[in-house]
């Protein structure tokens, strides 16, 4: 248990430091409406969009409202479901007009700390800007708002509840989609996950973890497995930024899932960071996801191509994945672009079970049933409007 004991000591010290750093009344800060636990650092919150309680509540209504999509079929919560820690249970999600995406919908829990915010775009580090893609983007089409802005605003204007919510969140301003985008960003910032069994253990509740989960945590944080090289810290990912951050996060890695041509090629529909950077060495490099709530967010990887946690662990054990046949056939273990951090290791069946028990201890069961994040519409607002003329 030496690695786990060391981690608990480090986290206890970090919690003390965080409390000392936040000694001032948080109501005086830009993040006053956010529930930041003592063992989490202060987040970065843009001064031009402070997450007020009114903006968060407006954002909650918008997040769960399919009237924001071009055909009234899709809300943000269609692909980011609360019961799944605001992720999806599909390999890739289906957006408005039935269009299928190419990347797995990630969990939005703790997105206020995520840097970057997407699987393979290093420059998207602000929620207000990232939201333009699902709202107005066309490749893939998610909400399909582009070209239908006036029609969607009219839908919102016809809803009495929105007239009050917008007026409270943005006094004196007319309902529009830019304000909707700001409110959605505030709501997403409020999705803070910190109440797992593992959190309770780190805060001194010795019996919060089972014996198996403790053994699994000790394995996870050991140099032998090296998982914490990329999945460390309060968010269990290196792809984070806080108010105290300096430098660039170590966000992107190629873990040898594919090697289509013997030179490390990934499927063209989702090639990784190379699509943005144009650099050959960025082929197959994707953001390190947080492991919080990972037991709820299957299927896994950037394309949802791995079904279970056991399968994920076995890929890491092997140092990559072998696909025997089909259009994606290849040996990712031999990819020249695979990260040097990915070093194969061996586990017994009981060790693998312990590791899974630890990953399951990262589930925040309160997050997925918290009424402050739940759908406020009864009945849910879905599939009740037709596409506007195009």
QUIKA-V442831 format. One record per backbone hydrogen bond with DSSP energy under -1.0 kcal/mol. CO is the residue of the C=O (numbers start at 0). NH is the residue of the N-H. E is the energy in kcal/mol with one decimal. If there is no record, write none. Layout:
CO/NH/E + CO/NH/E
//
This chain:
0/4/-2.8 + 1/5/-2.2 + 2/6/-2.2 + 3/7/-2.6 + 4/8/-2.0 + 5/9/-2.3 + 6/10/-2.9 + 7/11/-2.3 + 8/12/-2.1 + 9/13/-2.3 + 10/14/-2.6 + 11/15/-2.1 + 12/16/-2.4 + 13/17/-2.7 + 14/18/-2.6 + 15/19/-2.2 + 16/20/-2.7 + 17/21/-1.3 + 19/22/-1.2 + 24/27/-2.3 + 25/28/-1.7 + 28/31/-1.2 + 30/33/-1.8 + 33/35/-1.3 + 36/39/-1.8 + 41/242/-2.9 + 45/48/-1.8 + 49/51/-1.9 + 51/55/-2.4 + 52/56/-2.2 + 53/57/-2.2 + 54/58/-2.7 + 55/59/-2.2 + 56/60/-1.8 + 57/61/-2.3 + 58/62/-2.9 + 59/63/-1.4 + 61/64/-1.5 + 62/76/-1.9 + 64/67/-1.4 + 65/68/-1.8 + 71/382/-3.0 + 74/77/-1.3 + 75/78/-1.1 + 75/79/-1.1 + 80/83/-1.6 + 80/85/-2.4 + 81/84/-1.9 + 86/80/-2.9 + 92/100/-2.8 + 94/97/-1.2 + 95/98/-1.6 + 98/94/-3.7 + 107/110/-1.9 + 109/112/-1.8 + 112/240/-2.2 + 118/286/-2.6 + 120/123/-1.0 + 122/124/-1.2 + 123/116/-2.7 + 125/129/-2.4 + 126/130/-2.4 + 128/131/-1.3 + 129/132/-1.6 + 130/134/-1.9 + 131/135/-2.9 + 132/136/-2.1 + 133/142/-2.3 + 134/144/-2.5 + 141/95/-3.4 + 142/69/-2.7 + 144/147/-2.7 + 147/151/-2.3 + 148/152/-2.6 + 149/153/-2.1 + 150/154/-1.7 + 151/155/-2.0 + 152/156/-2.6 + 153/157/-1.6 + 155/158/-1.1 + 158/162/-1.3 + 159/163/-1.4 + 160/164/-2.4 + 161/165/-2.8 + 162/166/-1.3 + 163/167/-2.0 + 164/168/-2.3 + 165/169/-3.2 + 169/172/-1.8 + 175/179/-1.7 + 176/180/-2.1 + 177/181/-1.8 + 178/182/-2.4 + 179/183/-2.5 + 180/184/-2.1 + 181/185/-1.9 + 182/186/-2.4 + 183/187/-2.6 + 184/188/-2.0 + 187/190/-1.5 + 189/191/-2.0 + 190/109/-3.4 + 195/199/-2.0 + 196/200/-2.2 + 197/201/-2.4 + 198/202/-1.4 + 199/204/-2.4 + 200/203/-2.0 + 203/205/-1.4 + 204/207/-2.0 + 209/213/-2.1 + 210/214/-2.2 + 211/215/-2.5 + 212/216/-2.5 + 213/217/-2.3 + 214/218/-2.0 + 215/219/-2.7 + 216/220/-2.4 + 218/221/-1.5 + 219/227/-1.0 + 221/225/-2.6 + 225/228/-1.6 + 226/229/-1.3 + 226/230/-2.1 + 229/237/-1.6 + 231/236/-1.4 + 232/235/-1.1 + 237/239/-1.7 + 238/114/-2.0 + 241/244/-1.6 + 248/250/-1.8 + 250/287/-2.4 + 252/285/-2.3 + 253/338/-3.3 + 255/320/-2.9 + 264/259/-2.4 + 266/269/-1.6 + 270/283/-3.7 + 271/274/-1.8 + 272/275/-1.5 + 272/276/-2.6 + 273/277/-2.5 + 278/281/-2.1 + 279/282/-1.6 + 281/273/-1.2 + 281/284/-1.9 + 284/272/-2.1 + 285/252/-2.3 + 290/293/-1.9 + 292/295/-2.1 + 299/305/-1.5 + 300/303/-1.6 + 301/103/-3.5 + 305/299/-3.6 + 307/311/-2.0 + 308/312/-2.6 + 309/313/-2.3 + 310/314/-1.7 + 311/315/-2.0 + 312/316/-2.6 + 313/317/-2.0 + 314/319/-2.6 + 316/344/-1.2 + 320/331/-2.9 + 322/329/-2.2 + 325/328/-1.7 + 329/322/-2.8 + 330/333/-1.5 + 331/334/-1.2 + 334/337/-1.2 + 338/341/-1.4 + 340/342/-1.2 + 347/351/-2.4 + 348/352/-2.1 + 349/353/-2.1 + 350/354/-2.4 + 351/355/-2.1 + 352/356/-2.2 + 353/357/-2.1 + 354/358/-2.2 + 355/359/-2.4 + 356/360/-1.2 + 358/361/-1.2 + 359/362/-1.4 + 360/197/-1.9 + 361/292/-1.4 + 363/367/-1.2 + 366/369/-1.0 + 369/372/-1.8 + 379/381/-1.4 + 380/65/-2.3
//
